[in-house]
Amino acid sequence: MAKSIFYHAGCPVCVSAEQDIIGLIGESNVEVVHLGEASDRIGEAEQAGVQSVPALLTPNGNVLHINFGASLADVKG
């Protein structure tokens, strides 16, 4: 089974959502990507359709935007 990817920027909203996602689907089923620390992956997130973080990219390509923390433009700085 392919993993989901959880993109976030490290803000309190994102960290809280990260813990909830891990609790819901399990740590082994999700790759966590902190875009503030892995800025080279912002383009990948944009290509997938992520417009704001926190967001969960499901294995079948759906992007679930969770609570508004920051837009990707804000994350890019």
Secondary structure, DSSP 8 states (H G I E B T S, - for coil): ---EEEEE-SSHHHHHHHHHHHHHH-GGGEEEEETTT-GGGHHHHHHHT--EEEEEE-TTS-EEEEEEEEEHHHHH-
